[in-house]
Amino acid sequence: MRSGNFKQDYRQLLALTDSVPVIVWSCLLVALLAAAPLLLAKYYVSVILLLLITALGVLGLNLLTGTTGLISLGHSGFLAVGAYTAGILAGKLGWPMLAAIFAGGVSAAVAGIIVGIPSLRLKGLYLAITTMAFAVIINHLILNGGGLTGGSEGLTVPQPALFGQALEAERGYYYVVLAFVVVFTFITLNILRSRIGRAFLAIREHDIAAKAMGVNLVRYKLLAFMVSAFYTGIAGGLLAYYTRYLNVDSFSLLISIEALSMLIVGGLGSVAGALLGTAFIVLLNESLGFVFSMIGAGFGGSDSAAAYEIKGVIYGLAIVLFLRFEPDGLIGRWRDIKHYWTHWPFRF
């Protein structure tokens, strides 16, 4: 009698997955996302596009917080660095879209290394406050950037174009974003099954024990910050071309709280959990926006200060409830459901 699924050779260990249903459902999901612009109205396509951009940033945060165990509230700063770098290079220097987006990722990665230096000595709440301070500093620099960043007036980003062809947000640019998300999801899965990913997990479980086993804490903590910030910077560049207008108010602390809530709701340390949590919170945000627009007379609309505060309360409540009743997130509940039906009618 088989008591479990075990790896019997290195080929099985290095495989991304040995589950045929996972491969089939993953391909089906990508196919459905690719068909979305052809089947759905522009509004729903724009929601999916925003979801994909957000998912890319959450994947980066998952590598840092979910996999390595380093709490960050400064990813709104990395997002701003990537977005403004891409916007400045494209709008003022005429860089091509892909070059500007990757430059945004590189600049955010450099910022991640700078912010990651305090992580060598700080943990938990102290590290979270340090990263939050970084986000505040970035917003202050953008606000006082003068003609370079546009200051309080904001920065206009040119229309996305690839090989000289202008891309419509809900059609051509949608597929660019989808390609980025698919590629970076694949890269993330490979990182997690590599020596780097195992070092990240060892640091998360117990950094002193990891150091005793030969894991270079300085190297891998800085690497975690760099890779995570690079992902978020790429997401910022994609967001800049999607909105085509950047303002410092768009990169508030609530962005970092939203990203952290997505991880907790979906399941820390899981790629599938990060994607599920992103979908849950983004759709919740759209639902709240619809509700606030319906009762806009009392709240001043979905973008009002009152709506902003209520969203913060709801995100905090979601975090508390999931930590209390479902600490493993949506992906944990999905595993429990699969386990139940796999062994039904037995209870083990």
C-alpha contacts under 8 A as a table, 3 or more apart, distances in Angstrom:
res1	aa1	res2	aa2	distance
2	R	5	N	7.95
7	K	10	Y	7.68
7	K	12	Q	5.76
7	K	13	L	5.89
8	Q	12	Q	6.78
8	Q	13	L	7.82
9	D	12	Q	5.58
9	D	13	L	6.46
10	Y	13	L	4.77
10	Y	14	L	6.06
11	R	14	L	5.31
11	R	15	A	6.24
12	Q	15	A	5.24
12	Q	18	D	7.22
14	L	193	R	6.91
15	A	18	D	6.70
16	L	189	L	6.92
16	L	190	N	7.20
16	L	193	R	7.84
17	T	22	V	7.47
17	T	23	I	7.64
19	S	22	V	5.35
19	S	23	I	6.62
20	V	23	I	5.16
20	V	24	V	6.19
21	P	24	V	5.01
21	P	25	W	5.97
22	V	25	W	5.26
22	V	26	S	5.94
23	I	26	S	5.16
23	I	27	C	6.19
24	V	27	C	5.30
24	V	28	L	6.14
25	W	28	L	4.93
25	W	29	L	6.04
26	S	29	L	5.11
26	S	30	V	6.32
27	C	30	V	5.18
27	C	31	A	6.12
28	L	31	A	5.00
28	L	32	L	6.13
29	L	32	L	5.12
29	L	33	L	6.18
30	V	33	L	5.08
30	V	34	A	6.08
31	A	34	A	5.02
31	A	35	A	6.20
32	L	35	A	5.04
32	L	36	A	6.15
33	L	36	A	5.13
33	L	178	L	7.86
34	A	37	P	7.16
34	A	175	Y	7.11
34	A	178	L	7.67
35	A	38	L	5.42
35	A	39	L	6.39
36	A	39	L	5.18
36	A	40	L	5.62
36	A	45	V	6.57
37	P	40	L	5.70
37	P	41	A	7.40
37	P	42	K	7.39
37	P	45	V	5.95
37	P	170	E	6.57
37	P	171	R	6.05
37	P	174	Y	7.97
40	L	44	Y	6.25
40	L	45	V	6.37
41	A	44	Y	5.63
41	A	45	V	6.38
42	K	45	V	4.98
42	K	46	S	6.07
42	K	170	E	6.21
43	Y	46	S	5.14
43	Y	47	V	6.39
44	Y	47	V	5.01
44	Y	48	I	6.32
45	V	48	I	5.10
45	V	49	L	6.06
45	V	170	E	6.02
46	S	49	L	4.89
46	S	50	L	6.16
46	S	169	A	7.78
46	S	170	E	6.15
47	V	50	L	5.18
47	V	51	L	6.14
48	I	51	L	4.84
48	I	52	L	6.16
49	L	52	L	5.16
49	L	53	I	6.39
49	L	170	E	7.69
49	L	174	Y	6.17
49	L	177	V	7.31
49	L	178	L	7.95
50	L	53	I	5.20
50	L	54	T	6.11
50	L	239	L	7.93
51	L	54	T	5.10
51	L	55	A	6.00
51	L	278	T	6.88
51	L	279	A	6.47
51	L	282	V	6.30
52	L	55	A	4.98
52	L	56	L	6.41
52	L	177	V	7.00
52	L	178	L	6.80
52	L	181	V	6.64
53	I	56	L	5.34
53	I	57	G	6.77
53	I	177	V	6.89
53	I	181	V	7.56
53	I	235	A	5.56
53	I	238	L	6.77
53	I	239	L	6.65
54	T	57	G	5.27
54	T	58	V	6.23
54	T	235	A	7.00
54	T	278	T	6.93
55	A	58	V	4.99
55	A	59	L	6.08
55	A	181	V	7.56
55	A	274	A	7.23
55	A	275	L	5.91
55	A	278	T	5.77
55	A	279	A	7.96
56	L	59	L	5.18
56	L	60	G	6.63
56	L	181	V	5.86
56	L	184	F	7.42
56	L	185	T	7.92
56	L	231	Y	6.53
56	L	232	T	6.92
56	L	234	I	8.00
56	L	235	A	5.89
57	G	60	G	5.18
57	G	61	L	6.45
57	G	79	L	7.86
57	G	231	Y	5.82
57	G	232	T	4.36
57	G	233	G	7.80
57	G	234	I	7.84
57	G	235	A	5.48
57	G	236	G	7.98
57	G	259	A	7.91
58	V	61	L	4.92
58	V	62	N	5.97
58	V	232	T	7.61
58	V	259	A	5.91
58	V	260	L	8.00
58	V	262	M	7.42
58	V	263	L	7.14
58	V	274	A	6.39
58	V	275	L	7.83
58	V	278	T	7.26
59	L	62	N	4.99
59	L	63	L	6.51
59	L	185	T	7.57
59	L	188	T	7.67
59	L	228	S	7.84
59	L	231	Y	7.34
59	L	271	V	6.82
59	L	274	A	6.27
59	L	275	L	7.68
60	G	63	L	5.33
60	G	64	L	6.78
60	G	227	V	6.99
60	G	228	S	4.11
60	G	229	A	6.67
60	G	230	F	7.52
60	G	231	Y	4.95
60	G	232	T	5.91
61	L	64	L	5.18
61	L	65	T	5.89
61	L	66	G	7.32
61	L	72	S	7.75
61	L	75	H	7.44
61	L	228	S	5.67
61	L	229	A	7.85
61	L	232	T	7.61
61	L	259	A	7.54
61	L	260	L	7.79
62	N	65	T	5.28
62	N	66	G	4.51
62	N	67	T	6.17
62	N	228	S	7.81
62	N	263	L	6.71
62	N	268	L	6.80
62	N	269	G	6.03
62	N	270	S	7.54
62	N	271	V	7.58
62	N	274	A	6.87
63	L	66	G	5.81
63	L	67	T	4.92
63	L	68	T	6.34
63	L	224	A	6.71
63	L	227	V	7.87
63	L	228	S	6.08
63	L	269	G	7.20
64	L	67	T	5.87
64	L	68	T	5.10
64	L	69	G	6.38
64	L	70	L	5.69
64	L	71	I	7.30
64	L	72	S	7.75
64	L	224	A	5.53
64	L	225	F	6.28
64	L	228	S	5.92
65	T	68	T	5.63
65	T	69	G	4.54
65	T	70	L	4.67
65	T	71	I	5.03
65	T	72	S	6.75
65	T	268	L	7.62
65	T	269	G	7.70
66	G	69	G	5.62
66	G	70	L	7.77
66	G	263	L	7.40
66	G	268	L	4.45
66	G	269	G	3.96
66	G	270	S	7.36
67	T	197	G	7.73
67	T	200	F	5.95
67	T	201	L	5.56
67	T	204	R	6.52
67	T	268	L	7.35
67	T	269	G	4.71
67	T	270	S	7.98
68	T	200	F	4.53
68	T	201	L	5.59
68	T	202	A	7.72
68	T	203	I	5.87
68	T	204	R	4.60
68	T	221	K	7.69
68	T	224	A	7.09
69	G	201	L	7.94
69	G	203	I	7.18
69	G	204	R	4.41
69	G	205	E	7.73
70	L	119	S	7.73
70	L	123	K	7.04
70	L	124	G	7.13
70	L	127	L	7.55
70	L	204	R	7.54
71	I	123	K	7.81
71	I	124	G	6.26
71	I	125	L	7.67
71	I	127	L	6.59
71	I	128	A	5.44
72	S	75	H	6.72
72	S	127	L	7.02
72	S	128	A	4.98
72	S	131	T	5.68
72	S	132	M	7.29
72	S	256	S	7.95
73	L	76	S	7.55
73	L	128	A	5.48
73	L	129	I	7.20
73	L	131	T	5.50
73	L	132	M	4.86
73	L	135	A	7.82
73	L	253	L	7.50
73	L	256	S	5.25
73	L	257	I	6.84
73	L	260	L	7.77
74	G	77	G	5.38
74	G	78	F	6.91
74	G	128	A	7.69
74	G	131	T	4.46
74	G	132	M	4.55
74	G	133	A	7.29
74	G	134	F	6.08
74	G	135	A	4.87
74	G	253	L	7.70
74	G	256	S	6.27
75	H	78	F	4.91
75	H	79	L	6.07
75	H	131	T	7.87
75	H	135	A	7.17
75	H	229	A	7.31
75	H	232	T	7.06
75	H	255	I	7.77
75	H	256	S	5.55
76	S	79	L	4.96
76	S	80	A	6.14
76	S	135	A	6.18
76	S	251	F	5.47
76	S	252	S	6.59
76	S	253	L	6.51
76	S	255	I	5.62
76	S	256	S	5.26
77	G	80	A	5.01
77	G	81	V	6.16
77	G	134	F	6.71
77	G	135	A	4.14
77	G	136	V	7.46
77	G	138	I	5.81
77	G	139	N	7.17
77	G	251	F	7.02
78	F	81	V	5.03
78	F	82	G	6.24
78	F	108	A	5.33
78	F	111	A	7.26
78	F	112	G	7.43
78	F	135	A	7.57
78	F	229	A	5.84
78	F	232	T	6.06
78	F	233	G	5.74
78	F	236	G	7.75
79	L	82	G	5.29
79	L	83	A	6.09
79	L	108	A	7.57
79	L	232	T	5.38
79	L	233	G	5.16
79	L	234	I	7.98
79	L	235	A	6.77
79	L	236	G	4.56
79	L	237	G	7.98
79	L	251	F	7.43
80	A	83	A	5.05
80	A	84	Y	5.91
80	A	138	I	7.59
80	A	139	N	7.90
80	A	233	G	7.58
80	A	236	G	6.28
80	A	248	V	7.87
80	A	251	F	6.18
81	V	84	Y	5.43
81	V	85	T	5.92
81	V	104	G	6.76
81	V	107	S	6.86
81	V	108	A	5.65
81	V	138	I	7.57
81	V	233	G	6.54
81	V	236	G	7.39
82	G	85	T	5.23
82	G	86	A	6.16
82	G	101	I	7.44
82	G	103	A	7.62
82	G	104	G	3.84
82	G	105	G	5.58
82	G	106	V	7.97
82	G	107	S	6.55
82	G	108	A	5.57
82	G	232	T	7.27
82	G	233	G	3.89
82	G	234	I	6.23
82	G	235	A	7.40
82	G	236	G	4.74
82	G	237	G	5.29
83	A	86	A	5.31
83	A	87	G	6.02
83	A	101	I	7.99
83	A	104	G	6.37
83	A	233	G	6.79
83	A	234	I	7.96
83	A	235	A	7.79
83	A	236	G	4.14
83	A	237	G	4.35
83	A	238	L	7.42
83	A	239	L	6.68
83	A	240	A	5.17
83	A	246	L	7.67
84	Y	87	G	4.82
84	Y	88	I	5.85
84	Y	104	G	7.51
84	Y	149	T	7.06
84	Y	236	G	7.88
84	Y	237	G	7.56
84	Y	240	A	7.45
84	Y	246	L	7.29
85	T	88	I	5.29
85	T	89	L	6.09
85	T	100	A	7.29
85	T	103	A	6.96
85	T	104	G	4.99
85	T	107	S	7.23
85	T	237	G	7.56
86	A	89	L	5.29
86	A	90	A	5.94
86	A	97	M	8.00
86	A	100	A	4.53
86	A	101	I	5.34
86	A	102	F	7.98
86	A	103	A	6.60
86	A	104	G	5.12
86	A	237	G	5.29
86	A	240	A	7.14
87	G	90	A	5.26
87	G	91	G	5.63
87	G	92	K	7.90
87	G	100	A	7.53
87	G	155	L	7.27
87	G	156	T	7.29
87	G	157	V	5.26
87	G	158	P	7.90
87	G	237	G	7.37
87	G	240	A	6.32
87	G	241	Y	7.67
87	G	246	L	7.89
88	I	91	G	5.21
88	I	92	K	5.39
88	I	93	L	7.02
88	I	148	L	7.20
88	I	149	T	7.20
88	I	155	L	7.95
88	I	157	V	7.78
89	L	92	K	5.70
89	L	93	L	4.97
89	L	94	G	6.28
89	L	95	W	5.54
89	L	100	A	5.93
90	A	93	L	5.70
90	A	94	G	4.62
90	A	95	W	4.58
90	A	96	P	6.53
90	A	97	M	6.82
90	A	100	A	6.08
90	A	157	V	6.93
90	A	158	P	6.87
91	G	94	G	5.77
91	G	95	W	7.72
91	G	156	T	7.04
91	G	157	V	5.48
91	G	158	P	5.90
95	W	99	A	6.52
95	W	100	A	5.90
96	P	99	A	5.43
96	P	100	A	6.11
96	P	161	A	7.67
96	P	162	L	7.68
97	M	100	A	5.21
97	M	101	I	6.19
97	M	160	P	6.33
97	M	161	A	6.35
97	M	162	L	6.77
98	L	101	I	5.12
98	L	102	F	6.21
98	L	162	L	7.83
99	A	102	F	5.32
99	A	103	A	6.02
100	A	103	A	4.99
100	A	104	G	6.19
100	A	237	G	7.28
101	I	104	G	5.07
101	I	105	G	6.50
101	I	233	G	7.94
101	I	234	I	5.81
101	I	236	G	7.99
101	I	237	G	4.64
101	I	238	L	6.57
102	F	105	G	4.92
102	F	106	V	6.25
102	F	234	I	6.20
102	F	237	G	7.66
103	A	106	V	5.02
103	A	107	S	6.13
104	G	107	S	5.23
104	G	108	A	6.19
104	G	233	G	5.33
104	G	234	I	6.05
104	G	236	G	7.28
104	G	237	G	5.81
105	G	108	A	5.16
105	G	109	A	6.12
105	G	229	A	7.28
105	G	230	F	4.46
105	G	231	Y	6.54
105	G	232	T	7.05
105	G	233	G	4.02
105	G	234	I	4.53
105	G	235	A	7.95
105	G	236	G	7.94
105	G	237	G	7.43
106	V	109	A	4.94
106	V	110	V	6.31
106	V	230	F	6.00
106	V	233	G	7.29
107	S	110	V	5.16
107	S	111	A	6.34
107	S	230	F	7.79
107	S	233	G	7.39
108	A	111	A	4.94
108	A	112	G	6.04
108	A	226	M	7.83
108	A	229	A	5.36
108	A	230	F	5.56
108	A	232	T	7.41
108	A	233	G	5.06
109	A	112	G	4.79
109	A	113	I	6.36
109	A	225	F	7.51
109	A	226	M	4.55
109	A	227	V	6.53
109	A	228	S	7.59
109	A	229	A	4.90
109	A	230	F	4.56
109	A	233	G	7.32
110	V	113	I	5.21
110	V	114	I	6.50
110	V	226	M	6.78
111	A	114	I	5.08
111	A	115	V	6.17
111	A	226	M	7.80
111	A	229	A	7.50
112	G	115	V	5.09
112	G	116	G	5.75
112	G	222	L	7.75
112	G	225	F	5.12
112	G	226	M	4.84
112	G	228	S	7.66
112	G	229	A	5.30
112	G	230	F	7.82
113	I	116	G	4.88
113	I	117	I	6.45
113	I	222	L	5.71
113	I	223	L	7.59
113	I	225	F	6.12
113	I	226	M	5.38
114	I	117	I	5.69
115	V	118	P	6.42
115	V	119	S	7.59
115	V	131	T	6.81
115	V	134	F	7.22
115	V	225	F	7.73
116	G	119	S	5.10
116	G	120	L	7.25
116	G	221	K	7.05
116	G	222	L	5.39
116	G	225	F	5.63
116	G	226	M	7.77
117	I	120	L	5.80
117	I	222	L	6.83
118	P	121	R	5.83
118	P	122	L	6.05
118	P	127	L	7.46
118	P	130	T	7.80
119	S	122	L	4.87
119	S	123	K	6.64
119	S	127	L	6.28
119	S	221	K	7.23
120	L	217	L	7.56
120	L	218	V	6.32
120	L	221	K	7.15
122	L	126	Y	5.96
122	L	127	L	5.20
123	K	126	Y	5.82
123	K	127	L	5.04
123	K	128	A	7.85
124	G	127	L	5.50
124	G	128	A	6.34
125	L	128	A	4.97
125	L	129	I	6.18
126	Y	129	I	5.23
126	Y	130	T	6.28
127	L	130	T	5.01
127	L	131	T	6.26
128	A	131	T	5.28
128	A	132	M	6.14
129	I	132	M	4.96
129	I	133	A	6.14
130	T	133	A	5.10
130	T	134	F	6.49
131	T	134	F	5.00
131	T	135	A	6.58
132	M	135	A	5.17
132	M	136	V	6.46
132	M	253	L	7.60
133	A	136	V	5.05
133	A	137	I	6.20
134	F	137	I	5.05
134	F	138	I	6.22
135	A	138	I	5.14
135	A	139	N	6.29
135	A	253	L	7.46
136	V	139	N	5.19
136	V	140	H	6.24
137	I	140	H	5.04
137	I	141	L	6.19
138	I	141	L	5.08
138	I	142	I	6.17
139	N	142	I	5.13
139	N	143	L	6.07
139	N	248	V	6.11
139	N	251	F	7.51
140	H	143	L	5.08
140	H	144	N	6.23
141	L	144	N	5.20
141	L	145	G	5.75
142	I	145	G	4.93
142	I	149	T	5.85
142	I	150	G	7.85
142	I	151	G	6.02
142	I	248	V	6.65
143	L	146	G	7.54
143	L	149	T	7.52
143	L	150	G	7.70
143	L	151	G	4.33
143	L	152	S	5.64
143	L	248	V	6.56
144	N	151	G	5.55
145	G	148	L	5.69
145	G	149	T	5.12
145	G	150	G	6.67
145	G	151	G	5.54
146	G	149	T	6.03
146	G	150	G	5.58
146	G	151	G	5.27
147	G	150	G	4.94
147	G	151	G	7.03
148	L	151	G	7.92
149	T	154	G	6.84
149	T	155	L	6.12
150	G	153	E	5.49
150	G	154	G	4.68
150	G	155	L	5.15
151	G	154	G	5.74
151	G	155	L	7.94
151	G	247	N	7.94
151	G	248	V	7.76
152	S	247	N	6.89
152	S	248	V	6.98
153	E	247	N	7.10
154	G	245	Y	6.91
154	G	246	L	5.34
154	G	247	N	4.43
154	G	248	V	7.06
155	L	245	Y	5.64
155	L	246	L	4.99
155	L	247	N	6.59
156	T	244	R	5.86
156	T	245	Y	4.55
156	T	246	L	6.42
157	V	240	A	6.68
157	V	241	Y	6.37
157	V	244	R	4.46
157	V	245	Y	5.60
157	V	246	L	7.52
158	P	241	Y	7.17
158	P	244	R	6.28
159	Q	166	A	6.83
159	Q	167	L	7.29
159	Q	241	Y	6.62
159	Q	244	R	6.72
160	P	166	A	6.00
160	P	167	L	5.52
160	P	168	E	7.63
160	P	169	A	7.93
160	P	173	Y	7.00
160	P	241	Y	5.80
160	P	242	Y	7.84
161	A	164	G	5.84
161	A	165	Q	5.15
161	A	166	A	4.15
161	A	167	L	5.25
162	L	165	Q	5.26
162	L	166	A	6.57
162	L	167	L	7.10
167	L	171	R	7.18
167	L	172	G	4.90
167	L	173	Y	5.37
168	E	171	R	5.35
168	E	172	G	5.44
168	E	173	Y	5.87
169	A	172	G	6.47
169	A	173	Y	4.91
169	A	174	Y	6.01
169	A	242	Y	6.41
170	E	173	Y	6.55
170	E	174	Y	5.53
171	R	174	Y	5.25
171	R	175	Y	6.83
172	G	175	Y	5.55
172	G	176	V	6.78
173	Y	176	V	5.00
173	Y	177	V	6.37
173	Y	242	Y	7.98
174	Y	177	V	5.27
174	Y	178	L	6.17
175	Y	178	L	4.86
175	Y	179	A	6.02
176	V	179	A	5.18
176	V	180	F	6.38
177	V	180	F	5.09
177	V	181	V	6.31
177	V	238	L	7.02
178	L	181	V	5.17
178	L	182	V	6.19
179	A	182	V	5.24
179	A	183	V	6.09
180	F	183	V	5.30
180	F	184	F	6.01
181	V	184	F	5.24
181	V	185	T	5.91
182	V	185	T	5.18
182	V	186	F	6.27
183	V	186	F	5.16
183	V	187	I	6.24
184	F	187	I	4.83
184	F	188	T	6.01
185	T	188	T	5.02
185	T	189	L	6.30
185	T	271	V	7.66
186	F	189	L	5.24
186	F	190	N	6.38
187	I	190	N	5.10
187	I	191	I	6.17
188	T	191	I	5.00
188	T	192	L	6.26
188	T	271	V	7.71
189	L	192	L	5.26
189	L	193	R	6.55
189	L	271	V	7.40
190	N	193	R	5.36
190	N	194	S	6.24
191	I	194	S	5.19
191	I	195	R	7.85
191	I	196	I	6.39
191	I	197	G	5.28
192	L	195	R	7.98
192	L	196	I	7.10
192	L	197	G	4.00
192	L	198	R	6.67
193	R	196	I	7.94
193	R	197	G	5.80
193	R	198	R	6.87
194	S	197	G	5.22
194	S	198	R	6.41
195	R	198	R	5.16
195	R	199	A	6.15
196	I	199	A	5.07
196	I	200	F	6.25
196	I	220	Y	7.49
197	G	200	F	5.00
197	G	201	L	6.30
198	R	201	L	5.03
198	R	202	A	6.13
199	A	202	A	5.02
199	A	203	I	6.26
199	A	210	A	7.52
199	A	215	V	6.39
199	A	220	Y	7.12
200	F	203	I	5.23
200	F	204	R	6.31
200	F	220	Y	6.87
200	F	221	K	7.78
200	F	224	A	7.46
201	L	204	R	5.01
201	L	205	E	6.27
202	A	205	E	5.25
202	A	206	H	6.21
202	A	207	D	6.65
202	A	209	A	7.79
202	A	210	A	5.37
203	I	206	H	5.32
203	I	207	D	4.22
203	I	208	I	7.80
203	I	210	A	5.71
203	I	217	L	7.49
204	R	207	D	6.54
206	H	209	A	5.42
206	H	210	A	6.16
207	D	210	A	4.86
207	D	211	K	6.10
207	D	217	L	7.34
208	I	211	K	5.09
208	I	212	A	6.28
209	A	212	A	4.97
209	A	213	M	6.34
210	A	213	M	5.10
210	A	214	G	6.57
210	A	215	V	5.38
210	A	217	L	7.85
211	K	214	G	5.16
211	K	215	V	4.79
211	K	216	N	6.28
211	K	217	L	6.41
212	A	215	V	7.24
215	V	220	Y	7.80
216	N	219	R	5.46
216	N	220	Y	6.21
217	L	220	Y	5.37
217	L	221	K	5.79
218	V	221	K	5.53
218	V	222	L	6.16
219	R	222	L	5.47
219	R	223	L	6.03
220	Y	223	L	4.77
220	Y	224	A	5.96
221	K	224	A	5.07
221	K	225	F	6.38
222	L	225	F	5.14
222	L	226	M	6.07
223	L	226	M	4.96
223	L	227	V	6.02
224	A	227	V	5.37
224	A	228	S	5.95
225	F	228	S	5.19
225	F	229	A	5.93
226	M	229	A	5.23
226	M	230	F	6.05
227	V	230	F	4.99
227	V	231	Y	6.32
228	S	231	Y	5.30
228	S	232	T	6.39
229	A	232	T	4.99
229	A	233	G	5.91
230	F	233	G	5.00
230	F	234	I	6.20
231	Y	234	I	5.24
231	Y	235	A	6.34
232	T	235	A	4.93
232	T	236	G	6.14
233	G	236	G	4.85
233	G	237	G	6.26
234	I	237	G	5.09
234	I	238	L	6.29
235	A	238	L	5.10
235	A	239	L	6.05
236	G	239	L	4.94
236	G	240	A	6.13
237	G	240	A	5.09
237	G	241	Y	6.58
238	L	241	Y	5.38
238	L	242	Y	6.23
239	L	242	Y	4.92
239	L	243	T	6.11
240	A	243	T	5.48
240	A	244	R	5.50
240	A	245	Y	6.61
240	A	246	L	6.57
241	Y	244	R	4.98
241	Y	245	Y	7.99
243	T	246	L	7.34
246	L	250	S	7.29
247	N	250	S	5.64
247	N	251	F	7.74
248	V	251	F	5.67
248	V	252	S	7.53
249	D	252	S	5.90
251	F	254	L	7.89
251	F	255	I	6.35
252	S	255	I	5.79
252	S	256	S	7.70
253	L	256	S	5.40
253	L	257	I	6.52
254	L	257	I	4.92
254	L	258	E	5.98
254	L	312	G	6.86
255	I	258	E	5.09
255	I	259	A	6.26
256	S	259	A	5.12
256	S	260	L	6.22
257	I	260	L	5.12
257	I	261	S	6.06
257	I	315	Y	7.60
258	E	261	S	5.07
258	E	262	M	6.17
258	E	281	I	7.56
258	E	315	Y	6.75
259	A	262	M	5.07
259	A	263	L	6.51
259	A	278	T	7.76
260	L	263	L	5.17
260	L	264	I	6.35
261	S	264	I	5.10
261	S	265	V	5.92
261	S	277	G	7.78
261	S	281	I	7.78
261	S	315	Y	6.47
261	S	316	G	7.56
261	S	318	A	7.29
261	S	319	I	5.71
262	M	265	V	5.21
262	M	266	G	5.92
262	M	274	A	6.60
262	M	277	G	4.39
262	M	278	T	5.14
262	M	280	F	7.50
262	M	281	I	6.08
263	L	266	G	5.20
263	L	267	G	5.63
263	L	268	L	5.47
263	L	273	G	7.07
263	L	274	A	5.32
263	L	277	G	5.92
263	L	278	T	7.55
264	I	267	G	5.18
264	I	268	L	5.71
264	I	277	G	7.40
264	I	319	I	6.43
264	I	322	F	7.14
264	I	323	L	7.42
264	I	327	P	7.61
264	I	328	D	7.74
264	I	329	G	6.08
265	V	273	G	7.86
265	V	277	G	5.18
265	V	280	F	7.93
265	V	318	A	7.38
265	V	319	I	6.71
265	V	322	F	6.13
265	V	329	G	4.80
265	V	330	L	6.17
266	G	270	S	7.95
266	G	272	A	7.74
266	G	273	G	4.08
266	G	274	A	5.25
266	G	275	L	7.10
266	G	276	L	5.27
266	G	277	G	3.71
266	G	278	T	7.30
266	G	280	F	7.99
266	G	328	D	7.76
266	G	329	G	4.73
266	G	330	L	4.83
266	G	331	I	5.91
267	G	270	S	5.99
267	G	273	G	4.70
267	G	274	A	6.48
267	G	277	G	7.32
267	G	327	P	7.60
267	G	328	D	5.14
267	G	329	G	4.14
267	G	330	L	6.16
267	G	331	I	5.72
267	G	332	G	6.72
268	L	273	G	6.97
268	L	274	A	7.29
268	L	328	D	7.09
268	L	329	G	7.47
269	G	273	G	7.66
269	G	274	A	7.89
270	S	273	G	4.88
270	S	274	A	6.12
270	S	331	I	7.72
271	V	274	A	5.13
271	V	275	L	6.45
272	A	275	L	5.18
272	A	276	L	6.14
272	A	331	I	6.96
273	G	276	L	5.00
273	G	277	G	5.92
273	G	329	G	7.23
273	G	330	L	6.56
273	G	331	I	5.04
274	A	277	G	5.18
274	A	278	T	6.09
275	L	278	T	5.10
275	L	279	A	6.28
276	L	279	A	5.19
276	L	280	F	6.18
276	L	330	L	7.04
276	L	331	I	7.46
277	G	280	F	5.01
277	G	281	I	6.16
277	G	330	L	7.22
278	T	281	I	5.40
278	T	282	V	5.94
279	A	282	V	5.30
279	A	283	L	6.00
280	F	283	L	5.41
280	F	284	L	6.04
281	I	284	L	4.81
281	I	285	N	5.97
282	V	285	N	5.00
282	V	286	E	6.25
283	L	286	E	5.01
283	L	287	S	6.10
284	L	287	S	5.00
284	L	288	L	6.12
285	N	288	L	5.05
285	N	289	G	6.11
285	N	311	K	7.81
286	E	289	G	4.98
286	E	290	F	6.24
287	S	290	F	5.07
287	S	291	V	6.26
288	L	291	V	4.98
288	L	292	F	6.05
288	L	302	S	7.80
288	L	311	K	7.74
289	G	292	F	5.15
289	G	293	S	6.06
289	G	302	S	5.12
290	F	293	S	5.13
290	F	294	M	6.25
290	F	302	S	7.57
291	V	294	M	5.10
291	V	295	I	6.44
292	F	295	I	5.15
292	F	296	G	5.35
292	F	299	F	6.85
292	F	301	G	5.81
292	F	302	S	4.93
292	F	307	A	6.97
293	S	296	G	4.70
293	S	301	G	5.31
293	S	302	S	5.50
295	I	298	G	5.96
295	I	299	F	6.80
295	I	301	G	7.53
296	G	299	F	5.07
296	G	300	G	5.04
296	G	301	G	4.22
296	G	302	S	6.92
297	A	300	G	5.60
297	A	301	G	6.99
298	G	301	G	7.99
299	F	302	S	7.51
299	F	304	S	6.68
299	F	306	A	5.85
299	F	307	A	6.35
300	G	303	D	7.57
300	G	304	S	5.35
300	G	305	A	7.98
300	G	306	A	7.47
300	G	307	A	7.85
301	G	304	S	5.47
301	G	307	A	7.23
302	S	307	A	5.70
302	S	308	Y	7.83
303	D	307	A	6.25
303	D	308	Y	6.67
304	S	307	A	5.24
304	S	308	Y	6.21
305	A	308	Y	4.94
305	A	309	E	6.25
306	A	309	E	5.20
306	A	310	I	6.21
307	A	310	I	5.08
307	A	311	K	6.10
308	Y	311	K	5.25
308	Y	312	G	6.42
309	E	312	G	5.12
309	E	313	V	6.38
310	I	313	V	5.06
310	I	314	I	6.21
311	K	314	I	5.07
311	K	315	Y	6.14
312	G	315	Y	5.20
312	G	316	G	6.18
313	V	316	G	5.12
313	V	317	L	6.07
314	I	317	L	4.97
314	I	318	A	6.09
315	Y	318	A	5.05
315	Y	319	I	6.32
316	G	319	I	5.13
316	G	320	V	6.30
317	L	320	V	5.12
317	L	321	L	6.07
318	A	321	L	5.22
318	A	322	F	6.07
319	I	322	F	5.34
319	I	323	L	6.04
320	V	323	L	5.17
320	V	324	R	6.07
321	L	324	R	5.08
321	L	325	F	5.89
321	L	326	E	7.41
322	F	325	F	5.29
322	F	326	E	4.63
322	F	327	P	5.62
322	F	329	G	6.43
323	L	326	E	5.75
323	L	327	P	4.37
323	L	328	D	7.86
323	L	329	G	7.94
324	R	327	P	6.28
326	E	329	G	5.37
326	E	330	L	7.60
326	E	332	G	7.61
326	E	333	R	7.39
327	P	332	G	7.95
328	D	331	I	6.79
328	D	332	G	4.62
328	D	333	R	7.21
329	G	332	G	5.27
329	G	333	R	6.55
330	L	333	R	5.08
330	L	334	W	6.18
331	I	334	W	4.94
331	I	335	R	6.23
332	G	335	R	5.08
332	G	336	D	6.31
333	R	336	D	5.03
333	R	337	I	6.27
334	W	337	I	5.08
334	W	338	K	6.25
335	R	338	K	5.08
335	R	339	H	6.02
336	D	339	H	5.01
336	D	340	Y	6.07
337	I	340	Y	5.10
337	I	341	W	6.37
338	K	341	W	5.36
338	K	342	T	5.95
339	H	342	T	5.08
339	H	343	H	6.29
340	Y	343	H	5.54
340	Y	344	W	5.76
340	Y	347	R	7.54
341	W	344	W	4.97
341	W	345	P	7.83
343	H	346	F	5.50
343	H	347	R	6.90
343	H	348	F	6.82
344	W	347	R	6.92
